[in-house]
Amino acid sequence: NLVFRCSSLTHIKIPSSTTSIGNHAFERCSSLTQITIPLSVTSMRDYAFSECSTLTHIAIPSLVTSIGDSAFLSCKKLTQITFKIPSHITSITTKLLKIVHH
């Protein structure tokens, strides 16, 4: 499911036809500072944005129901995750919260 491992990518706008962000999709995009996730996305899989070390904020669309294990592993500058209202989240792993505060 790996989409990139692009260390020079700074911004990504995910297409509106996307419904799921796959396992390891943007892993190791170490220069990524901005991600635009469309309202059509309903799930973010394991390690989706792991090692995006310059990412500081991410907005989770309201239709997302699940966020996989370690979705933000080693996102060392991530200080804010915003859940758009009304949020339909039904599944967040404890690993996600542990990683954010790591």
N, C-alpha and C positions, 0 to 999 in steps of 0.2 A: 504493500500500500504506500510505500515511500514515494512522495511526489518530488521533493527537492532534497537537497543537502547543500544548499547554495549559501555559502558564507558571504556573498556580496549582495544578496537580496535585502532591500531595506523596507519595502512596502508590498503588501499583497492585497488585492481585492478579489475575494473568492466569487466566482460566477453565481448569479441568482438561481441557476438550475441545480446547484449543489444541495444535497440533502444530508450528507454525512461527511465529516472530515475523518479520513481513515487513519489507521494505526501508523504512527511515525510519519505522518504526511509532511510536516514542516520541520522535522527533527534536524537539529544542527544548523538552522538558518540563523547563525550567530549575529548577524547585523540587522535582523528584522526588528523594526521599531514600531510598525503600524500594521494592523490586520483589520480588514473590513470583512465581517462575516455577514452574509445575507440572512434575511428573515426565514428563508427556506430551509436552513440547516436545523436538523432535529437531534443530531448526535455528534459528539466529538469523541473519537476513539482513543485507545491507550497511546500515550506518548505523542499525541498529535502535534504539540508544540514544544516538545522537550528540547532542552539546550538552546532555546532562543534567548540567549544570555543578555541581549539589550532590550528586550520587550519590557515595557513598564506598565502597560495597561491593556486590558482586553475587555470588550463588551460582549456578553453572551446573549444572543437573540432570545426572545421570549418563547419560541417554539422548541428550543433545545430541551430534551427530556433527560439526557444522560451525558455525563462527562467521564471518560475512562480513566483507568489507573495512570498515575504519573503524567497526565496530560501536559503539565507545566513543569516537569522535572528539570532542575538546574536552570530555571528562568530566574536568575539571581537578582535581576532588577525589577521583577514583577511585584508591584506594590498595590495594585488595584485590579479587582475583577468585578465588573458591573453586570448584574443580572437585570435585563430589561423586563419591565413589568407589563402585563402579568406574566410571571415566570411559570413555566410548566416543568421545571426540574423535578424529577422523581428519583434520580440516582446520581449521587456524587460519592466517590470513594473517600475514605478517610486519608488515603495517601495523597489525594489532591490537596486537602487542607494542610496536611503536614508539610508538603513541598512548598506551598505558598509561604509558610512561616519559617522555612528552613534558613 
